[in-house]
Amino acid sequence: MNKGYEKLKEGLKDFEETSEIRFVIEDYNDIFSNFDPRPLPKRGLSENFLAEAKRASIVKEAEKVDCIFLVPRKVRDFKGEVKIIERLQKYFKKHFNLLKNEKNKTIKKGTLFIASGIIVMLLATFLLFNFKQESFLTSFFVILLEPAGWFLFWEGLDLVIFDAKGTDVNLKFHKKMAHANIKFISNLD
């Protein structure tokens, strides 16, 4: 009885770690854009497919996803499926890396803005402390540097906190799909 419980527990663990997303398609063209005339392995992906995949993957908590396409038995092309799987994996890995690089650039840019803002505010403080507004030029630079420093500082925080976090949903989706186990299965005709 203890062995049966352990086996059930192991099965539940696998179920928690992976999750299925199923798509019923009439043919392989449902995955790809109708406006792209290139052969299937090079065609762009359909916006409808991407939107549906994103919607379905967001509700799945598991990091590992099985992406299953249910295809009518009469239209299955096993060699073509291998190429399509490679195309999908290549697409999602490429876009995951692009989004990751974009997020890193945004964080670097925000950090640079924050540091620049702090430096500008320190410069304004230095001028105010050492020259005590003795001249028109000193007053002018303090008035100019203080808002510039605050602007750079707050803009940098906005980039780091909000803009970088804004890509997280797409990043998570592309990461899940890049590591997804993609399968084609004949559906009941």
ABEGO torsion letter per residue (X at the ends): XAAAAAAAAAAAAAAAABBBBBBBBABAAAABBAABABBAAABBBBAAAAAAAAAAAAABABABBBBBBBBBAAABBAAAAAAAAAAAAAAAAAAAAAAAAAAAAAAAAAAAAAAAAAAAAAAAAAAAAAAGGABAAAAAAAAAAAAAAAAAAAAAAAAAAAAAAAAAAAAAAAAAAAABBBBBBBBBX
